[in-house]
């Protein structure tokens, strides 16, 4: 019930206004978001790479209202990728892109606009010597996102995609995208979905995650295990051993600000550990979903507010 309330709040303009105007909020958000501008993101990226971790950067933006705004987001990614190239960080950093931020939901030619903007970003990534991963959103976008991914992979075979284990369709999608050259980030899922399309209970979702991970680890692609769950991390390591995978044939991923000690431990053992690093003015929706994902995040937020009060 609490998770549902927080996810609903992430879409509420009224709640957004209250949260954004609350004085302690911005200081607390810094735990999960690198900052508001490009320089903030580059600095945080540099700090992470210096500790042996890799990074995927997300220029935050959702609910794009028009084609000009979508093009502006693509341009922001081009600037980001240029900065990664010029600072030498591209070897340790890629970018993550939400297609909704580059036009996917626009009423006229939304998918076409999103494809064109995503192509611009992929071209900039190729020039910088790095890669792009397409983020996944709620289940209504899955078919559209995968269709765009298929088109882009014809020219950019290194393009990564995200699949969400709690969707009932995901095990089959993993089979399609587990071939040679594929890059798949497997996460549990952060959106409130109906039972008809998604597993609901934690145990069911965990089992679905393991089934999907088995497919990816047995495939020829590059699995990206996006989880903070100690059990999932342990299982991923076991599956890698059973499938004779070397440490450079898969990676772990975690969110910026969550379990940093575990991130450093995994990296210190020789694993590829990538941190999902968001930045930008449109932090509200991302922040609320992080609170919804883990009660510990909400506890941290409320405790910090009480302390600052």
N, C-alpha and C positions, 0 to 999 in steps of 0.2 A: 504493500500500500504506500509506504514511504517512497519507494523507488518510482512508482507511478506518479505520485504528487510532484516529485522533483523533475521528472521528465515533462510533465505538463507545465511546470513553472518555466522550463527552458524555452517554451514556445509562447509564453505570456508577456506581452508588451508591458502590462501593468507591473508584474513582478520584476521584470527586467529594470524598469525605471527605479523601483525601490532599491534593488540590489546595487545598481550602478551608482546611485547617489549616497549609499551608505559609506561613510568615511573609511572604515577599516577594510572594505572589500578589496580595493586595489592592492594593498600590501599583502593580503592573503592570497590573492590570485597569482602573485609572483611565484608561489610554490609550483604552480602548474603551467604557467605561461611565461615564455622568455621575456616578453616585453611587447611594446606597442609598435615599434618601428624596426626597420631592417638592421640598423646598427646593433640593436639589442639582440636580435636573432644571431647575427654573426658572432658577437662576443660570447654568447652562451654556447654556440656551436663550437667555437674555438676551445672553450674551457672543457667541454665534454670530450672532444677529440684528444686533447692533451692527456686525458686519463685513460686512453686506450679504448674508449667507446666510439661507436659510429653514431650517425645521426640521420633522421629523416625529418625535414622541416615542413611544417604546414602553415601557409599564410591563411589565417583564419578568415572565413567569409562564407555565409550561407544565405539562402533566400534571396538570391540575386534578382533584382527587379527589372532590369532592362539590359539590352545588348551592350550598351556603353559601360555599364558597371561590370559585366562579365569580361569584356575586353580589358578593363582596368585591372582586374584580378590577374588575368594572363600576363599583363605587362609587369605587374608586381613580381610574379614568379620569374619573369625574364631578368629583372633587376637582381633578384635574389641569386639566381644561377650565375649571373655575371660576377657577382660579389664572391661567390664560392670559388669560381675559377680564378679570380684575381688574387684571392687570399691564399690559394693553395689548399683550401678545405674540401674541394670537390672529391678528392680521393677518399675522404671519410664521411661524406654527406651526400644525401640525395634529397628529393622533395616528394611530399605526399599532396595529392590534389583531390578535392571534392568536386565532382562534376557539377553539382548544384551551384557552386560558386562561380563557374565559368559558363553558365547559361542553360543547363540541362532542363530546368523547369519553366523556361520562358514559353509563353503560350504559342508563339509563332516560331517555327524552326528551332526549337530549343535544343534538340539532340544534335542538329547540324552545327549550331553555334558552339555547343560544348565540344564537339569533335574538333572543330577548327581551332578553338582556343587551346584544347589539350594538345593538339599537334604542335602549336607554337611552343608550348612549354617543353614538349619532348625534343623538339629541335634545339632549343636552348640548352637542355640537359645534355644532349649528344655533343654539342659544341663545347660544353664545360667538362665533358668526360665523366658524366655521372648518369644516374637513372631517375625514373619517375615511378611512383606507385599510385594507382587510382584508389582512393578511399571508397568505402561502401557506406551507404546510408540506410534508411529504412527499406523494408522488403519491396515496396512499390517501385524502387529505383533499380532493383537488381538486374532485371532483363535488359534495361536500357544501358546500364553501366557495363555489363559484360559484352553487349553488342558493340559499344564504342571501343572497348578494350580489344576485341577481336580485330577491328579495323586498324587500330593503331599498331597492334603487334605485327602486322604485315610489314611495316616499315621500321618498327622499333621492337624487335623480338625480346628485348630485355625488360619491357614494360611489366611492372608488378601490379597485381590486383589484390584486393582484400576480400576474403570470404568469411562469413559469420557463422560459427558453429551452431548457434541456436536455431537457425533456419532449417527446416526439414529437408530442403533441397540441397543443402551444402555438400553432403557426402558425394552426391552425383556430380556437382560442379567441380569438386576436387579431382574427380577422376578425369574430367575433361581438361583441366588446367594443370595436370601433374606431369606433362610431357617434358621432353628435353628443352632446356632454355627458359622454362616458365619460372616465374617468381610469384609465390603466393603467401601473403600474410594471413595467417589464420588467427582470428580473435573470437571471443565468445559472443559479442554483440552487445550494443549499448542502447538500443531503442526498444520502446514498448511495442511488442508485436502480438497479434491475435494468436490464439492457440491453434487455429487452422493452418498457420504457416510456420509456427515456431514452437519449440519445446519451452516449457514454462518453468519447471522446477530446477533447482541447482543441480541435483543429481542427474536429471535427464540431460541438461546442457553439458555437464562434465562428460558424460558418456558419449554424447554427440561429438564433442571436441576430440576425444580420443579416437573415435572411429575415423573422423576426417583426417586427423594427424597421421594415422596409420597409412591412409591412402597416399598422403603427400610424402611421407618418409620412404615408402616403398616405390615411389615414382622416380622419374629422371630429372625432375625440376629442383628448384631451390626453395625449400620450406622456410617460412619466417614465423617463428612461434611467438605470437603476441599474447603474453599472459604474465600475470604477477603471481599466479597460483603456484605454490611450491610443489604440489602434486603434479601439475601439468608440466612443470619444468623438469621434474625428475623423470616422468614418463617419456618426455621428448628425448632426454639423454639416453634412456634405455632403448628407445626405438631407433635412434641414430646408431647405436652400437649393433643392434640386431640386423640393421640393414647395411652394415659396413660403411657407414658414412664418415667421411673425414670432417674435421671441425670447420673447414672452409666450405662445406657443401650445404650448410644450413645456418640459421642465426636465431638468436633470441631477440625479442623486442619488448620494451617496456616504456611507459609514459614518463615524461619529464616530471620529476618531483615525487615519484612513487617508487619505493624500495631502492633508493640509490645505493645502499650498501650491497644489496644482492646484485645489482647491475655491475658494480666493481668486482665482486667476487667472481661472477661468470666471466667477465672480461679477463680477470687475472689468471683464470685457469686456461686461457687460450681460446675461449669461445668468441665468436663474433656477437657482440652485444650492441644493439642499435637502440637509441633513445628517440622516441617520438616527441619532437620539439615544436610546439605551436607558438605563434606570435601574431600580433596584429591587434587592431582596434576592436574587431568583432569577436571578443573572447567570451561573451556571456553564455551562449549556447553550449560551447565546449566545456566551460567551467561547470555548468549545472549538470551536464551528463557525467562528469567525473565525480561529482557529489553523489549522484544516483547509483553509480557503479559499486561503490564500496562504502559501507557505513563508517569506516574509519576516516574516510575523507570528510564526511559530514561532521563527525565528532571533532576533527581537527579544526574545521571552519567555525563551528559554534564555540569551541573553547577559545579560539583566537579572538572572536568577536567579544566574548565575555571579558577576556583579559584586557582588550583595548578599551572596552567601556569602563 
